[in-house]
Amino acid sequence: MTRAEIEEKVNQFLIDELEVDEDKIAPNALLKDDLGIDSLDFVDIVVIVERLFGFKIVPEEMQGVSTLQQFCDYIERKTTV
């Protein structure tokens, strides 16, 4: 899966399933502050990522992931292993 495909899938589920305003989606957008993703949304994200990308998010690996770009970097690393 290419980086562009990862970003497209992530952006689409943020818009469709978490109802994030499309105008707020940008690589440097902060997941919590800019996109409004809270701990309940994160539970949904875990399920969505497993369904779309085929791996489980490890919470410890997500430490330090605060922007949309870092989140896509994380998915890219996990899907190319």
N, CA, C and O atoms as a Maestro MAE file, in Angstrom:
{
 s_m_m2io_version
 :::
 2.0.0
}

f_m_ct {
 s_m_title
 :::
 protein
 m_atom[324] {
  # First column is atom index #
  i_m_mmod_type
  r_m_x_coord
  r_m_y_coord
  r_m_z_coord
  i_m_residue_number
  s_m_chain_name
  s_m_pdb_residue_name
  s_m_pdb_atom_name
  i_m_atomic_number
  :::
  1 25 0.848 -1.174 0.000 1 A "MET " " N  " 7
  2 3 0.000 0.000 0.000 1 A "MET " " CA " 6
  3 2 0.898 1.243 0.000 1 A "MET " " C  " 6
  4 15 1.851 1.335 0.774 1 A "MET " " O  " 8
  5 25 0.584 2.172 -0.860 2 A "THR " " N  " 7
  6 3 1.391 3.388 -0.966 2 A "THR " " CA " 6
  7 2 1.024 4.378 0.136 2 A "THR " " C  " 6
  8 15 -0.022 4.268 0.775 2 A "THR " " O  " 8
  9 25 1.906 5.335 0.336 3 A "ARG " " N  " 7
  10 3 1.646 6.378 1.336 3 A "ARG " " CA " 6
  11 2 0.371 7.142 0.977 3 A "ARG " " C  " 6
  12 15 -0.431 7.464 1.853 3 A "ARG " " O  " 8
  13 25 0.190 7.428 -0.297 4 A "ALA " " N  " 7
  14 3 -1.009 8.158 -0.734 4 A "ALA " " CA " 6
  15 2 -2.275 7.367 -0.409 4 A "ALA " " C  " 6
  16 15 -3.279 7.947 0.004 4 A "ALA " " O  " 8
  17 25 -2.232 6.050 -0.593 5 A "GLU " " N  " 7
  18 3 -3.395 5.211 -0.282 5 A "GLU " " CA " 6
  19 2 -3.680 5.213 1.213 5 A "GLU " " C  " 6
  20 15 -4.838 5.259 1.628 5 A "GLU " " O  " 8
  21 25 -2.620 5.162 2.025 6 A "ILE " " N  " 7
  22 3 -2.785 5.211 3.475 6 A "ILE " " CA " 6
  23 2 -3.446 6.524 3.875 6 A "ILE " " C  " 6
  24 15 -4.427 6.536 4.619 6 A "ILE " " O  " 8
  25 25 -2.901 7.622 3.376 7 A "GLU " " N  " 7
  26 3 -3.449 8.936 3.724 7 A "GLU " " CA " 6
  27 2 -4.896 9.070 3.284 7 A "GLU " " C  " 6
  28 15 -5.721 9.623 4.010 7 A "GLU " " O  " 8
  29 25 -5.205 8.569 2.100 8 A "GLU " " N  " 7
  30 3 -6.579 8.653 1.599 8 A "GLU " " CA " 6
  31 2 -7.535 7.872 2.502 8 A "GLU " " C  " 6
  32 15 -8.608 8.369 2.843 8 A "GLU " " O  " 8
  33 25 -7.154 6.657 2.889 9 A "LYS " " N  " 7
  34 3 -8.008 5.843 3.763 9 A "LYS " " CA " 6
  35 2 -8.181 6.500 5.131 9 A "LYS " " C  " 6
  36 15 -9.287 6.544 5.669 9 A "LYS " " O  " 8
  37 25 -7.088 7.009 5.687 10 A "VAL " " N  " 7
  38 3 -7.157 7.652 7.003 10 A "VAL " " CA " 6
  39 2 -8.057 8.884 6.931 10 A "VAL " " C  " 6
  40 15 -8.950 9.053 7.761 10 A "VAL " " O  " 8
  41 25 -7.823 9.736 5.947 11 A "ASN " " N  " 7
  42 3 -8.647 10.942 5.802 11 A "ASN " " CA " 6
  43 2 -10.114 10.589 5.631 11 A "ASN " " C  " 6
  44 15 -10.984 11.243 6.206 11 A "ASN " " O  " 8
  45 25 -10.391 9.562 4.844 12 A "GLN " " N  " 7
  46 3 -11.775 9.179 4.573 12 A "GLN " " CA " 6
  47 2 -12.470 8.678 5.827 12 A "GLN " " C  " 6
  48 15 -13.619 9.037 6.084 12 A "GLN " " O  " 8
  49 25 -11.774 7.834 6.626 13 A "PHE " " N  " 7
  50 3 -12.465 7.359 7.834 13 A "PHE " " CA " 6
  51 2 -12.585 8.461 8.885 13 A "PHE " " C  " 6
  52 15 -13.518 8.444 9.687 13 A "PHE " " O  " 8
  53 25 -11.663 9.412 8.893 14 A "LEU " " N  " 7
  54 3 -11.813 10.539 9.816 14 A "LEU " " CA " 6
  55 2 -13.063 11.343 9.466 14 A "LEU " " C  " 6
  56 15 -13.816 11.751 10.351 14 A "LEU " " O  " 8
  57 25 -13.274 11.566 8.176 15 A "ILE " " N  " 7
  58 3 -14.434 12.339 7.713 15 A "ILE " " CA " 6
  59 2 -15.728 11.545 7.887 15 A "ILE " " C  " 6
  60 15 -16.700 12.044 8.454 15 A "ILE " " O  " 8
  61 25 -15.734 10.307 7.394 16 A "ASP " " N  " 7
  62 3 -16.966 9.516 7.359 16 A "ASP " " CA " 6
  63 2 -17.367 8.936 8.710 16 A "ASP " " C  " 6
  64 15 -18.540 8.976 9.080 16 A "ASP " " O  " 8
  65 25 -16.407 8.402 9.439 17 A "GLU " " N  " 7
  66 3 -16.757 7.659 10.646 17 A "GLU " " CA " 6
  67 2 -16.588 8.466 11.935 17 A "GLU " " C  " 6
  68 15 -17.293 8.220 12.914 17 A "GLU " " O  " 8
  69 25 -15.668 9.418 11.942 18 A "LEU " " N  " 7
  70 3 -15.467 10.227 13.152 18 A "LEU " " CA " 6
  71 2 -15.989 11.649 12.979 18 A "LEU " " C  " 6
  72 15 -15.908 12.464 13.898 18 A "LEU " " O  " 8
  73 25 -16.525 11.942 11.795 19 A "GLU " " N  " 7
  74 3 -17.155 13.225 11.491 19 A "GLU " " CA " 6
  75 2 -16.227 14.424 11.710 19 A "GLU " " C  " 6
  76 15 -16.645 15.473 12.199 19 A "GLU " " O  " 8
  77 25 -14.954 14.238 11.335 20 A "VAL " " N  " 7
  78 3 -13.995 15.337 11.388 20 A "VAL " " CA " 6
  79 2 -14.259 16.239 10.189 20 A "VAL " " C  " 6
  80 15 -14.476 15.748 9.081 20 A "VAL " " O  " 8
  81 25 -14.241 17.529 10.397 21 A "ASP " " N  " 7
  82 3 -14.442 18.499 9.332 21 A "ASP " " CA " 6
  83 2 -13.293 18.376 8.322 21 A "ASP " " C  " 6
  84 15 -12.124 18.485 8.690 21 A "ASP " " O  " 8
  85 25 -13.629 18.153 7.073 22 A "GLU " " N  " 7
  86 3 -12.622 17.956 6.026 22 A "GLU " " CA " 6
  87 2 -11.641 19.126 5.943 22 A "GLU " " C  " 6
  88 15 -10.469 18.927 5.622 22 A "GLU " " O  " 8
  89 25 -12.100 20.319 6.223 23 A "ASP " " N  " 7
  90 3 -11.240 21.504 6.167 23 A "ASP " " CA " 6
  91 2 -10.137 21.484 7.225 23 A "ASP " " C  " 6
  92 15 -9.128 22.173 7.078 23 A "ASP " " O  " 8
  93 25 -10.320 20.708 8.280 24 A "LYS " " N  " 7
  94 3 -9.337 20.644 9.357 24 A "LYS " " CA " 6
  95 2 -8.240 19.623 9.096 24 A "LYS " " C  " 6
  96 15 -7.221 19.612 9.787 24 A "LYS " " O  " 8
  97 25 -8.442 18.769 8.105 25 A "ILE " " N  " 7
  98 3 -7.488 17.698 7.840 25 A "ILE " " CA " 6
  99 2 -6.282 18.253 7.090 25 A "ILE " " C  " 6
  100 15 -6.387 18.763 5.974 25 A "ILE " " O  " 8
  101 25 -5.129 18.130 7.752 26 A "ALA " " N  " 7
  102 3 -3.849 18.563 7.187 26 A "ALA " " CA " 6
  103 2 -2.758 17.744 7.866 26 A "ALA " " C  " 6
  104 15 -2.941 17.313 9.004 26 A "ALA " " O  " 8
  105 25 -1.627 17.517 7.196 27 A "PRO " " N  " 7
  106 3 -0.573 16.694 7.790 27 A "PRO " " CA " 6
  107 2 -0.135 17.151 9.179 27 A "PRO " " C  " 6
  108 15 0.159 16.319 10.037 27 A "PRO " " O  " 8
  109 25 -0.089 18.449 9.406 28 A "ASN " " N  " 7
  110 3 0.384 18.954 10.697 28 A "ASN " " CA " 6
  111 2 -0.744 19.164 11.718 28 A "ASN " " C  " 6
  112 15 -0.512 19.707 12.798 28 A "ASN " " O  " 8
  113 25 -1.951 18.736 11.377 29 A "ALA " " N  " 7
  114 3 -3.083 18.879 12.298 29 A "ALA " " CA " 6
  115 2 -2.867 17.998 13.522 29 A "ALA " " C  " 6
  116 15 -2.521 16.822 13.405 29 A "ALA " " O  " 8
  117 25 -3.075 18.579 14.687 30 A "LEU " " N  " 7
  118 3 -2.965 17.819 15.935 30 A "LEU " " CA " 6
  119 2 -4.218 16.968 16.105 30 A "LEU " " C  " 6
  120 15 -5.338 17.464 15.982 30 A "LEU " " O  " 8
  121 25 -4.020 15.692 16.388 31 A "LEU " " N  " 7
  122 3 -5.149 14.769 16.488 31 A "LEU " " CA " 6
  123 2 -6.157 15.226 17.541 31 A "LEU " " C  " 6
  124 15 -7.360 15.246 17.280 31 A "LEU " " O  " 8
  125 25 -5.681 15.586 18.710 32 A "LYS " " N  " 7
  126 3 -6.592 15.978 19.789 32 A "LYS " " CA " 6
  127 2 -7.077 17.414 19.638 32 A "LYS " " C  " 6
  128 15 -8.281 17.671 19.636 32 A "LYS " " O  " 8
  129 25 -6.146 18.339 19.514 33 A "ASP " " N  " 7
  130 3 -6.513 19.763 19.548 33 A "ASP " " CA " 6
  131 2 -7.184 20.248 18.267 33 A "ASP " " C  " 6
  132 15 -8.182 20.966 18.329 33 A "ASP " " O  " 8
  133 25 -6.651 19.867 17.112 34 A "ASP " " N  " 7
  134 3 -7.196 20.366 15.845 34 A "ASP " " CA " 6
  135 2 -8.342 19.510 15.311 34 A "ASP " " C  " 6
  136 15 -9.324 20.038 14.788 34 A "ASP " " O  " 8
  137 25 -8.218 18.186 15.444 35 A "LEU " " N  " 7
  138 3 -9.237 17.295 14.877 35 A "LEU " " CA " 6
  139 2 -10.280 16.867 15.902 35 A "LEU " " C  " 6
  140 15 -11.296 16.272 15.542 35 A "LEU " " O  " 8
  141 25 -10.037 17.164 17.171 36 A "GLY " " N  " 7
  142 3 -11.019 16.863 18.214 36 A "GLY " " CA " 6
  143 2 -11.151 15.388 18.550 36 A "GLY " " C  " 6
  144 15 -12.198 14.955 19.030 36 A "GLY " " O  " 8
  145 25 -10.103 14.610 18.303 37 A "ILE " " N  " 7
  146 3 -10.157 13.175 18.594 37 A "ILE " " CA " 6
  147 2 -9.900 12.966 20.080 37 A "ILE " " C  " 6
  148 15 -8.867 13.372 20.611 37 A "ILE " " O  " 8
  149 25 -10.869 12.318 20.746 38 A "ASP " " N  " 7
  150 3 -10.724 12.062 22.175 38 A "ASP " " CA " 6
  151 2 -10.511 10.571 22.421 38 A "ASP " " C  " 6
  152 15 -10.388 9.793 21.475 38 A "ASP " " O  " 8
  153 25 -10.467 10.178 23.684 39 A "SER " " N  " 7
  154 3 -10.168 8.787 24.015 39 A "SER " " CA " 6
  155 2 -11.239 7.829 23.500 39 A "SER " " C  " 6
  156 15 -10.924 6.694 23.142 39 A "SER " " O  " 8
  157 25 -12.484 8.259 23.456 40 A "LEU " " N  " 7
  158 3 -13.540 7.395 22.910 40 A "LEU " " CA " 6
  159 2 -13.372 7.223 21.403 40 A "LEU " " C  " 6
  160 15 -13.594 6.136 20.870 40 A "LEU " " O  " 8
  161 25 -12.985 8.289 20.725 41 A "ASP " " N  " 7
  162 3 -12.717 8.188 19.289 41 A "ASP " " CA " 6
  163 2 -11.551 7.249 19.028 41 A "ASP " " C  " 6
  164 15 -11.544 6.516 18.039 41 A "ASP " " O  " 8
  165 25 -10.567 7.273 19.917 42 A "PHE " " N  " 7
  166 3 -9.399 6.420 19.726 42 A "PHE " " CA " 6
  167 2 -9.780 4.944 19.749 42 A "PHE " " C  " 6
  168 15 -9.191 4.143 19.024 42 A "PHE " " O  " 8
  169 25 -10.758 4.577 20.573 43 A "VAL " " N  " 7
  170 3 -11.242 3.196 20.590 43 A "VAL " " CA " 6
  171 2 -11.789 2.833 19.212 43 A "VAL " " C  " 6
  172 15 -11.523 1.745 18.701 43 A "VAL " " O  " 8
  173 25 -12.548 3.737 18.618 44 A "ASP " " N  " 7
  174 3 -13.068 3.510 17.263 44 A "ASP " " CA " 6
  175 2 -11.930 3.404 16.258 44 A "ASP " " C  " 6
  176 15 -11.969 2.563 15.359 44 A "ASP " " O  " 8
  177 25 -10.920 4.247 16.404 45 A "ILE " " N  " 7
  178 3 -9.784 4.241 15.481 45 A "ILE " " CA " 6
  179 2 -9.068 2.896 15.514 45 A "ILE " " C  " 6
  180 15 -8.653 2.386 14.474 45 A "ILE " " O  " 8
  181 25 -8.922 2.323 16.706 46 A "VAL " " N  " 7
  182 3 -8.264 1.019 16.832 46 A "VAL " " CA " 6
  183 2 -9.006 -0.021 15.984 46 A "VAL " " C  " 6
  184 15 -8.385 -0.788 15.249 46 A "VAL " " O  " 8
  185 25 -10.325 -0.038 16.093 47 A "VAL " " N  " 7
  186 3 -11.142 -0.994 15.342 47 A "VAL " " CA " 6
  187 2 -11.050 -0.720 13.843 47 A "VAL " " C  " 6
  188 15 -10.906 -1.649 13.047 47 A "VAL " " O  " 8
  189 25 -11.132 0.543 13.461 48 A "ILE " " N  " 7
  190 3 -11.091 0.917 12.042 48 A "ILE " " CA " 6
  191 2 -9.740 0.570 11.423 48 A "ILE " " C  " 6
  192 15 -9.686 0.027 10.319 48 A "ILE " " O  " 8
  193 25 -8.658 0.876 12.119 49 A "VAL " " N  " 7
  194 3 -7.322 0.581 11.589 49 A "VAL " " CA " 6
  195 2 -7.141 -0.926 11.416 49 A "VAL " " C  " 6
  196 15 -6.578 -1.377 10.419 49 A "VAL " " O  " 8
  197 25 -7.614 -1.696 12.380 50 A "GLU " " N  " 7
  198 3 -7.502 -3.150 12.254 50 A "GLU " " CA " 6
  199 2 -8.269 -3.642 11.020 50 A "GLU " " C  " 6
  200 15 -7.790 -4.506 10.286 50 A "GLU " " O  " 8
  201 25 -9.455 -3.088 10.805 51 A "ARG " " N  " 7
  202 3 -10.274 -3.498 9.657 51 A "ARG " " CA " 6
  203 2 -9.647 -3.070 8.328 51 A "ARG " " C  " 6
  204 15 -9.606 -3.857 7.383 51 A "ARG " " O  " 8
  205 25 -9.164 -1.837 8.249 52 A "LEU " " N  " 7
  206 3 -8.661 -1.301 6.983 52 A "LEU " " CA " 6
  207 2 -7.229 -1.711 6.661 52 A "LEU " " C  " 6
  208 15 -6.878 -1.913 5.499 52 A "LEU " " O  " 8
  209 25 -6.403 -1.834 7.704 53 A "PHE " " N  " 7
  210 3 -4.975 -2.036 7.469 53 A "PHE " " CA " 6
  211 2 -4.453 -3.386 7.961 53 A "PHE " " C  " 6
  212 15 -3.320 -3.757 7.655 53 A "PHE " " O  " 8
  213 25 -5.269 -4.126 8.720 54 A "GLY " " N  " 7
  214 3 -4.908 -5.482 9.094 54 A "GLY " " CA " 6
  215 2 -3.911 -5.630 10.230 54 A "GLY " " C  " 6
  216 15 -3.225 -6.649 10.308 54 A "GLY " " O  " 8
  217 25 -3.811 -4.650 11.107 55 A "PHE " " N  " 7
  218 3 -2.958 -4.810 12.285 55 A "PHE " " CA " 6
  219 2 -3.604 -4.104 13.468 55 A "PHE " " C  " 6
  220 15 -4.455 -3.229 13.306 55 A "PHE " " O  " 8
  221 25 -3.179 -4.506 14.660 56 A "LYS " " N  " 7
  222 3 -3.697 -3.888 15.877 56 A "LYS " " CA " 6
  223 2 -2.747 -2.785 16.331 56 A "LYS " " C  " 6
  224 15 -1.528 -2.957 16.333 56 A "LYS " " O  " 8
  225 25 -3.317 -1.671 16.708 57 A "ILE " " N  " 7
  226 3 -2.529 -0.568 17.252 57 A "ILE " " CA " 6
  227 2 -2.061 -0.957 18.652 57 A "ILE " " C  " 6
  228 15 -2.846 -1.423 19.479 57 A "ILE " " O  " 8
  229 25 -0.779 -0.758 18.898 58 A "VAL " " N  " 7
  230 3 -0.215 -0.979 20.225 58 A "VAL " " CA " 6
  231 2 -0.105 0.394 20.896 58 A "VAL " " C  " 6
  232 15 0.663 1.244 20.444 58 A "VAL " " O  " 8
  233 25 -0.870 0.613 21.974 59 A "PRO " " N  " 7
  234 3 -0.887 1.939 22.588 59 A "PRO " " CA " 6
  235 2 0.509 2.490 22.909 59 A "PRO " " C  " 6
  236 15 0.755 3.684 22.735 59 A "PRO " " O  " 8
  237 25 1.415 1.637 23.371 60 A "GLU " " N  " 7
  238 3 2.761 2.096 23.706 60 A "GLU " " CA " 6
  239 2 3.487 2.655 22.487 60 A "GLU " " C  " 6
  240 15 4.301 3.571 22.604 60 A "GLU " " O  " 8
  241 25 3.185 2.095 21.315 61 A "GLU " " N  " 7
  242 3 3.822 2.560 20.079 61 A "GLU " " CA " 6
  243 2 3.260 3.904 19.615 61 A "GLU " " C  " 6
  244 15 3.863 4.583 18.783 61 A "GLU " " O  " 8
  245 25 2.121 4.277 20.153 62 A "MET " " N  " 7
  246 3 1.478 5.527 19.750 62 A "MET " " CA " 6
  247 2 1.939 6.711 20.598 62 A "MET " " C  " 6
  248 15 1.553 7.849 20.332 62 A "MET " " O  " 8
  249 25 2.755 6.454 21.610 63 A "GLN " " N  " 7
  250 3 3.264 7.554 22.421 63 A "GLN " " CA " 6
  251 2 4.086 8.471 21.530 63 A "GLN " " C  " 6
  252 15 4.923 8.011 20.753 63 A "GLN " " O  " 8
  253 25 3.849 9.733 21.644 64 A "GLY " " N  " 7
  254 3 4.566 10.704 20.830 64 A "GLY " " CA " 6
  255 2 3.916 10.980 19.487 64 A "GLY " " C  " 6
  256 15 4.366 11.858 18.750 64 A "GLY " " O  " 8
  257 25 2.853 10.236 19.156 65 A "VAL " " N  " 7
  258 3 2.124 10.487 17.912 65 A "VAL " " CA " 6
  259 2 1.050 11.529 18.216 65 A "VAL " " C  " 6
  260 15 0.056 11.242 18.883 65 A "VAL " " O  " 8
  261 25 1.270 12.740 17.714 66 A "SER " " N  " 7
  262 3 0.305 13.792 18.023 66 A "SER " " CA " 6
  263 2 -0.295 14.451 16.779 66 A "SER " " C  " 6
  264 15 -1.325 15.120 16.869 66 A "SER " " O  " 8
  265 25 0.345 14.266 15.613 67 A "THR " " N  " 7
  266 3 -0.177 14.880 14.393 67 A "THR " " CA " 6
  267 2 -0.696 13.813 13.430 67 A "THR " " C  " 6
  268 15 -0.387 12.629 13.562 67 A "THR " " O  " 8
  269 25 -1.472 14.252 12.483 68 A "LEU " " N  " 7
  270 3 -1.998 13.351 11.472 68 A "LEU " " CA " 6
  271 2 -0.859 12.724 10.669 68 A "LEU " " C  " 6
  272 15 -0.920 11.542 10.331 68 A "LEU " " O  " 8
  273 25 0.165 13.496 10.364 69 A "GLN " " N  " 7
  274 3 1.310 12.966 9.626 69 A "GLN " " CA " 6
  275 2 2.008 11.864 10.420 69 A "GLN " " C  " 6
  276 15 2.369 10.831 9.855 69 A "GLN " " O  " 8
  277 25 2.200 12.070 11.713 70 A "GLN " " N  " 7
  278 3 2.833 11.044 12.545 70 A "GLN " " CA " 6
  279 2 1.976 9.790 12.614 70 A "GLN " " C  " 6
  280 15 2.501 8.677 12.648 70 A "GLN " " O  " 8
  281 25 0.665 9.965 12.636 71 A "PHE " " N  " 7
  282 3 -0.245 8.814 12.655 71 A "PHE " " CA " 6
  283 2 -0.122 8.020 11.352 71 A "PHE " " C  " 6
  284 15 -0.067 6.790 11.375 71 A "PHE " " O  " 8
  285 25 -0.080 8.720 10.227 72 A "CYS " " N  " 7
  286 3 0.092 8.043 8.932 72 A "CYS " " CA " 6
  287 2 1.479 7.391 8.846 72 A "CYS " " C  " 6
  288 15 1.621 6.312 8.271 72 A "CYS " " O  " 8
  289 25 2.499 8.043 9.415 73 A "ASP " " N  " 7
  290 3 3.844 7.441 9.466 73 A "ASP " " CA " 6
  291 2 3.785 6.115 10.224 73 A "ASP " " C  " 6
  292 15 4.364 5.118 9.792 73 A "ASP " " O  " 8
  293 25 3.091 6.113 11.341 74 A "TYR " " N  " 7
  294 3 2.948 4.902 12.160 74 A "TYR " " CA " 6
  295 2 2.296 3.786 11.347 74 A "TYR " " C  " 6
  296 15 2.790 2.658 11.331 74 A "TYR " " O  " 8
  297 25 1.191 4.096 10.675 75 A "ILE " " N  " 7
  298 3 0.497 3.083 9.866 75 A "ILE " " CA " 6
  299 2 1.408 2.596 8.749 75 A "ILE " " C  " 6
  300 15 1.460 1.398 8.470 75 A "ILE " " O  " 8
  301 25 2.118 3.500 8.115 76 A "GLU " " N  " 7
  302 3 3.026 3.117 7.027 76 A "GLU " " CA " 6
  303 2 4.106 2.150 7.542 76 A "GLU " " C  " 6
  304 15 4.409 1.154 6.885 76 A "GLU " " O  " 8
  305 25 4.678 2.440 8.706 77 A "ARG " " N  " 7
  306 3 5.689 1.543 9.279 77 A "ARG " " CA " 6
  307 2 5.113 0.164 9.558 77 A "ARG " " C  " 6
  308 15 5.758 -0.849 9.286 77 A "ARG " " O  " 8
  309 25 3.908 0.123 10.095 78 A "LYS " " N  " 7
  310 3 3.295 -1.145 10.467 78 A "LYS " " CA " 6
  311 2 2.850 -1.973 9.257 78 A "LYS " " C  " 6
  312 15 2.834 -3.202 9.318 78 A "LYS " " O  " 8
  313 25 2.494 -1.306 8.167 79 A "THR " " N  " 7
  314 3 2.003 -2.046 6.998 79 A "THR " " CA " 6
  315 2 3.127 -2.465 6.063 79 A "THR " " C  " 6
  316 15 2.898 -3.249 5.143 79 A "THR " " O  " 8
  317 25 4.330 -1.960 6.279 80 A "THR " " N  " 7
  318 3 5.445 -2.354 5.419 80 A "THR " " CA " 6
  319 2 6.366 -3.345 6.113 80 A "THR " " C  " 6
  320 15 7.423 -3.689 5.583 80 A "THR " " O  " 8
  321 25 5.973 -3.803 7.289 81 A "VAL " " N  " 7
  322 3 6.797 -4.768 8.033 81 A "VAL " " CA " 6
  323 2 6.602 -6.150 7.461 81 A "VAL " " C  " 6
  324 15 7.205 -7.108 7.943 81 A "VAL " " O  " 8
  :::
 }
 m_bond[323] {
  # First column is bond index #
  i_m_from
  i_m_to
  i_m_order
  :::
  1 1 2 1
  2 2 3 1
  3 3 4 2
  4 3 5 1
  5 5 6 1
  6 6 7 1
  7 7 8 2
  8 7 9 1
  9 9 10 1
  10 10 11 1
  11 11 12 2
  12 11 13 1
  13 13 14 1
  14 14 15 1
  15 15 16 2
  16 15 17 1
  17 17 18 1
  18 18 19 1
  19 19 20 2
  20 19 21 1
  21 21 22 1
  22 22 23 1
  23 23 24 2
  24 23 25 1
  25 25 26 1
  26 26 27 1
  27 27 28 2
  28 27 29 1
  29 29 30 1
  30 30 31 1
  31 31 32 2
  32 31 33 1
  33 33 34 1
  34 34 35 1
  35 35 36 2
  36 35 37 1
  37 37 38 1
  38 38 39 1
  39 39 40 2
  40 39 41 1
  41 41 42 1
  42 42 43 1
  43 43 44 2
  44 43 45 1
  45 45 46 1
  46 46 47 1
  47 47 48 2
  48 47 49 1
  49 49 50 1
  50 50 51 1
  51 51 52 2
  52 51 53 1
  53 53 54 1
  54 54 55 1
  55 55 56 2
  56 55 57 1
  57 57 58 1
  58 58 59 1
  59 59 60 2
  60 59 61 1
  61 61 62 1
  62 62 63 1
  63 63 64 2
  64 63 65 1
  65 65 66 1
  66 66 67 1
  67 67 68 2
  68 67 69 1
  69 69 70 1
  70 70 71 1
  71 71 72 2
  72 71 73 1
  73 73 74 1
  74 74 75 1
  75 75 76 2
  76 75 77 1
  77 77 78 1
  78 78 79 1
  79 79 80 2
  80 79 81 1
  81 81 82 1
  82 82 83 1
  83 83 84 2
  84 83 85 1
  85 85 86 1
  86 86 87 1
  87 87 88 2
  88 87 89 1
  89 89 90 1
  90 90 91 1
  91 91 92 2
  92 91 93 1
  93 93 94 1
  94 94 95 1
  95 95 96 2
  96 95 97 1
  97 97 98 1
  98 98 99 1
  99 99 100 2
  100 99 101 1
  101 101 102 1
  102 102 103 1
  103 103 104 2
  104 103 105 1
  105 105 106 1
  106 106 107 1
  107 107 108 2
  108 107 109 1
  109 109 110 1
  110 110 111 1
  111 111 112 2
  112 111 113 1
  113 113 114 1
  114 114 115 1
  115 115 116 2
  116 115 117 1
  117 117 118 1
  118 118 119 1
  119 119 120 2
  120 119 121 1
  121 121 122 1
  122 122 123 1
  123 123 124 2
  124 123 125 1
  125 125 126 1
  126 126 127 1
  127 127 128 2
  128 127 129 1
  129 129 130 1
  130 130 131 1
  131 131 132 2
  132 131 133 1
  133 133 134 1
  134 134 135 1
  135 135 136 2
  136 135 137 1
  137 137 138 1
  138 138 139 1
  139 139 140 2
  140 139 141 1
  141 141 142 1
  142 142 143 1
  143 143 144 2
  144 143 145 1
  145 145 146 1
  146 146 147 1
  147 147 148 2
  148 147 149 1
  149 149 150 1
  150 150 151 1
  151 151 152 2
  152 151 153 1
  153 153 154 1
  154 154 155 1
  155 155 156 2
  156 155 157 1
  157 157 158 1
  158 158 159 1
  159 159 160 2
  160 159 161 1
  161 161 162 1
  162 162 163 1
  163 163 164 2
  164 163 165 1
  165 165 166 1
  166 166 167 1
  167 167 168 2
  168 167 169 1
  169 169 170 1
  170 170 171 1
  171 171 172 2
  172 171 173 1
  173 173 174 1
  174 174 175 1
  175 175 176 2
  176 175 177 1
  177 177 178 1
  178 178 179 1
  179 179 180 2
  180 179 181 1
  181 181 182 1
  182 182 183 1
  183 183 184 2
  184 183 185 1
  185 185 186 1
  186 186 187 1
  187 187 188 2
  188 187 189 1
  189 189 190 1
  190 190 191 1
  191 191 192 2
  192 191 193 1
  193 193 194 1
  194 194 195 1
  195 195 196 2
  196 195 197 1
  197 197 198 1
  198 198 199 1
  199 199 200 2
  200 199 201 1
  201 201 202 1
  202 202 203 1
  203 203 204 2
  204 203 205 1
  205 205 206 1
  206 206 207 1
  207 207 208 2
  208 207 209 1
  209 209 210 1
  210 210 211 1
  211 211 212 2
  212 211 213 1
  213 213 214 1
  214 214 215 1
  215 215 216 2
  216 215 217 1
  217 217 218 1
  218 218 219 1
  219 219 220 2
  220 219 221 1
  221 221 222 1
  222 222 223 1
  223 223 224 2
  224 223 225 1
  225 225 226 1
  226 226 227 1
  227 227 228 2
  228 227 229 1
  229 229 230 1
  230 230 231 1
  231 231 232 2
  232 231 233 1
  233 233 234 1
  234 234 235 1
  235 235 236 2
  236 235 237 1
  237 237 238 1
  238 238 239 1
  239 239 240 2
  240 239 241 1
  241 241 242 1
  242 242 243 1
  243 243 244 2
  244 243 245 1
  245 245 246 1
  246 246 247 1
  247 247 248 2
  248 247 249 1
  249 249 250 1
  250 250 251 1
  251 251 252 2
  252 251 253 1
  253 253 254 1
  254 254 255 1
  255 255 256 2
  256 255 257 1
  257 257 258 1
  258 258 259 1
  259 259 260 2
  260 259 261 1
  261 261 262 1
  262 262 263 1
  263 263 264 2
  264 263 265 1
  265 265 266 1
  266 266 267 1
  267 267 268 2
  268 267 269 1
  269 269 270 1
  270 270 271 1
  271 271 272 2
  272 271 273 1
  273 273 274 1
  274 274 275 1
  275 275 276 2
  276 275 277 1
  277 277 278 1
  278 278 279 1
  279 279 280 2
  280 279 281 1
  281 281 282 1
  282 282 283 1
  283 283 284 2
  284 283 285 1
  285 285 286 1
  286 286 287 1
  287 287 288 2
  288 287 289 1
  289 289 290 1
  290 290 291 1
  291 291 292 2
  292 291 293 1
  293 293 294 1
  294 294 295 1
  295 295 296 2
  296 295 297 1
  297 297 298 1
  298 298 299 1
  299 299 300 2
  300 299 301 1
  301 301 302 1
  302 302 303 1
  303 303 304 2
  304 303 305 1
  305 305 306 1
  306 306 307 1
  307 307 308 2
  308 307 309 1
  309 309 310 1
  310 310 311 1
  311 311 312 2
  312 311 313 1
  313 313 314 1
  314 314 315 1
  315 315 316 2
  316 315 317 1
  317 317 318 1
  318 318 319 1
  319 319 320 2
  320 319 321 1
  321 321 322 1
  322 322 323 1
  323 323 324 2
  :::
 }
}
